[in-house]
Amino acid sequence: MLIRVSLFALLTVGFAGSAAADEPAKVSYYKDVRPIFQQHCNGCHQPAKPMGGFVMTSHADLFKAGERGKAGVVAGKPAASYLIAQVAVHENGKAEMPRGRDPLNVIQIKTLTDWITQGAIDDTPASAKAVAVDAANPPQYSAPPVITSLTYSPDGKTLAVAGYHEVLLYDAEKYALRARLIGISERVQSVAYSVDGKKLAAVGGAPGRFGEAQIWNPETEKLLVSAPVSFDTLYGVSWSPDGKAIGFGCADNTVRAIDSVSGKQILQMGTHSDWVLGTAFAQDGLHLVSVGRDMSMKLTEVATQRFVDNVTSITPGALKGGLMAVDRRPMKEKKMQQVPADTPGAKPNVYDELIIAGSDGKPHLYKMHREKKREIGDDSNKIRDYEPMPGRISAAAFNADGSKFAAVSSLDGKGEVRVYVTDTGAKVVCEKVTGPVYAVAWHPDGKLIASAGFDGTVWLHDPATGKLVNSFVVMPKATAKSGAQ
């Protein structure tokens, strides 16, 4: 009798389990659906770039109709939801969305379909619901932001400063706020102007959720490209000399580059063993250098995405800590040994030098390309070391002719801004720096350097004397317009 009862109980549980298995698992908007949108959709469907008149950065916006008059999501009715029709994969293996990218996979499409079928419920925790941030609702600061990057426009008229959810454009003469370029990334880690000044690149993201590369037209304040990349913030953006690509580092240990018009990825190299924090293109644009927390500087061939060489020594202990900063030295082309480009193993015909720095507080000058055969333990690409700075160096930048470079460091709540003469190592220490410093940039005329960091103050120093010329605090006032303060 006991055996019969137990067998009946097992069969009952088995049938119940089978029935439960046939029912779709409960889908979470916050945990399951939102990450898909962040990675594949928000780049083109956000307040700064609402393609098709459809925004996907908030739950409420998903139920609205775009330019075609069709609601993106109809709760309980996936067949009536235009979103599902747009991501559906056709017989040719393609889908309408994401535009210009690979279709969503079967599991992702099922997740979206099941969520809509189950009522398209918003289960975002109250603690995670943030106030909308866009041009109509710009970030409001209760304290100055920590400034991680700044850069001058090539004509010297504008200073771009990384803020919270935005890049702030300041008049470089009056230091008045001219424009606010507001995107979806909470953190903006690095900013850089194209050589012609017509575009501004910014990389950052939301920690642990998504990385984003942005390209703006700073004149019109229009977001041209928003490319979601990886699942964490991006770092160290740089432009190719021809303006056709931007390179950057990722927290997934890769260095990548995207086309500056389409946003399509054109390079991914993964031989770093830790976060990649800085990049720089060769002056001929054929190679991309990257530095990271793994205490290395690596060289990648852009066209083939091929790892070429460790520019720095790979001998353990050769570098005392991770690298955070890299910049290519502007200099007249110095020809290397002339070798036809189609010769197997041919070396580049252009000579490049790089300044790198990081945790050991010591700037180092290196040749980009190896000119002699590697030997175990060698560091033959190194040209020279410079007198160390106190603490960790976060940023370094050359002036327009490469005769000098500036570097900034931090230690125990204090910061230092220093200018070095590249060829001699002579230095000037800048005065009246009030806190840790994370960013530095040269004015194109070479007569001014801007630096900033933890306390949100931008310092403007004379690089020849180290005297403080001016300073201002980045603290935009609450406004409903991006171009006003």
BELJO-V393155 format. One line per field, one symbol per residue. ss: DSSP state (a for helix, b for strand, c for the rest). phi: phi as a letter, one per 40 degrees, with the letter a starting at -180 (. if undefined). psi: psi as a letter, one per 20 degrees, with the letter a starting at -180 (. if undefined). A space follows every 50 residues. Layout:
ss=???
phi=???
psi=???
//
This chain:
ss=caaaaaaaaaaaaaaaaaaaaaccccccaaaaaaaaaaaaccccbbccbb aaaccccccaaaacbcccccbccccccaaacaaaaaaccccccccccccc cccccaaaaaaaaaaaaccccccccaaacccccbccbccccccccccccb bbcccccbbbbbcbbbbbbbbcccccbbbbbbbbbbbbbbbbbccccccb bbbbbbcccbbbbbbbbccccbbbbbbbbccccbbbbbbcccccbbbbbb ccccbbbbbcccccbbbbbccccccbbbbbbcccccbbbbbbccccbbbb bccccbbbbbccccccccccccbbbbbbccccccbccccccccccccccb ccbbbbbbcccccbbbbccccccccccccccbbbbccccccbbbbbbbcc cccbbbbbbbbccbbbbbbbbcccccbbbcccccccbbbbbbccccccbb bbbcccbbbbbccccccbbbbbbcccccccccccc
phi=.ccccccccccccccccccccccccccccccbcdcccccbbcdbbbdcac dggbbbcbccccccccccgbccbbdgbcccccdcccccccccgbbcbccg bccccdccccccccccdchfccbccdcbcbcdbaccbcdbbcacccccaa accdcgcbbcbcbcgabbbbccbcfcccabcbbcccbbcabaccdcgcbb babiibdgbababbbbccccgcccbbbcbgbacbafcaccdcgcabbabb ccgbbbabccbcgccbaabbccbadcbaaaccccgcbbcbbaccgabbbb cccbgccbaccccbcdgcbchcbbbaacccacdbccdcbdcccdgccccb cbbbbbaaccgbcbbbccbcbaccbdgcaccccabbdcbcgcccaaaccc bgcbabbbaaafgbbabbbbcccbgdbbcccfccadbbaaaccdcgcabb aaaccgcbcbbcccbgcccaaabcadccacbccbb
psi=ghgggggggghghghghgghhippqpppgghggghggghihhhimrhimm pjkppjiqghhhirqbhjjppgpopinhhiohghhhipprhjjrqhqppj rqrqrggghhggghgghjjlqokpqhiioqppoahhmqqppiqqqpoiqq qqqhijiqopppbojrppoqpigikqphqonpaipgpohpqpqrhijiqp qpqcbopjgqqppqpqohgikpogpooppakrqrrlqqqqhijiqqqrqq ijjqprqqpighjppipppkiqjaqpiqqpqqhijhqpqqqaijkqpqpp pghikppgqogrqjppihpmrqphqqqpppqqpopapopphjppjqqqjp pqqqpqrchijoqppqqgppiqppqpirliipgrqrpqrpbpphqqpqah jjhqqqqqrqpljqrqpqpqpghhiqqppqrlpiaqpiqqqpqhijjqqp qrchjjpoqoqoihijqohrqqpomqqpqjphjq.
//
